């Protein structure tokens, strides 16, 4: 058997990373669903875990791996079979036979044990993949729930914009009747109002689609619309431990590591297939003229021990061993890919948290200035110092900044959920 590469040492070297920097606002969080304190959200997450069909498929795959492990373990136990028969011939007495066969393969080289250990690791890997899928689903439900609030805020802002534009129309009509304004002012105001109505209709349809998407995540399409919170809830900023501890918590990374161990065991099994095997068999057989007498009244017994060794199979076994080695190397590269993705996600979300905070502060300042400017433009328009296009431009800018600020707040909250998932926080009951 060829020496297997020392993947454990390579993995330890690749996990040696500099400490992550983070805001002082971060705090220790025990689970993914504790990022947001909401009984309604916890109920939605629990419903999704119980009824989401994709997650249930992952759970059934785990059950399949468990039954496959039972089949693999059975190969290490003695196999017992029984048979009974009867024959009737012309001019001869009836003949009844019974037979019990016992067979067992001696695990001389630990091949069966290694095969069983590989199957056990398959079960452990699938259990971790199920945990990862469960955590991912919980995060998707949390983000979809927040998305409903964000879209409802967008609808509210657009309704306020439309209300202001309609007030502009009425004011322009009144001015025109008094001989002050022009029809061009009215056309411009009506054009802005029509655009706002189109945007409002789009936001309302988005909200309805998000309701359908969330129900799909929950695995329930016939339920009533889900009520979203009127304002954004607090979403905690999870603390990022040192990289080694953070990465050790991620179930997808743990599963990728276990896959390497399982393939190492399969490589061991593949090379042990080249060694001789010892099969032991025993048989008890009896024959009689009646069924009662044939039930092992005075059975004949036989014992057979057979040692077999592969000599020539066209290179099939060595090719299988080489394939096992390649699968082991493939699992290692898949682990590296998962590791790089995990590191990138954590660093990305940590950086984005600070970036969104900075942008949020700047947009908040811009919105405050725009609101002050809007009041001045409204007064100037009434006195004829500015035209309607200037007023509409400032109004649009103000509402756009309000929508941008709300969207940045939403993105920060979503980013914190993504960060918690990247840090390996798990969903707890």
Secondary structure, 3 states (H helix, E strand, C coil): CCCCCCHHHHHHHHCCCCCCCCCCCCECCCCHHHCCCCHHHHHHHHHHHHHCHHHHHHHHHHHHHHHHHHHHHHCCCCEEEEEEEEECCCCCCCEEEEEEEEEEEECCCCHHHHHHHHHHHHHHHHHHHHHHHHHHHHHHHHHHHHHHHHHHHHHHHHHHHHHHHHHHHHHHHHHHHCCCCCHHHHHHHHHHHHHHHHHHHHHHHHHHHHHHHHHHHHCCCCCCCCCCCCCCCCCCCECCCCHHHHHHHCHHHHHHHHHHHHHHHHHHHHHHCCCCEEEEEEEEEEEECCHHHHCCCCCEEEEEEEEECCCCCCCHHHHHHHHHHHHHHHHHHHHHHHHHHHHHHHHHHHHHHHHHHHHHHHHHHHHHHHHHHHHHHHHHHHCCCCCHHHHHHHHHHHHHHHHHHHHHHHHHHHHHHHHHHHCCCCCCC
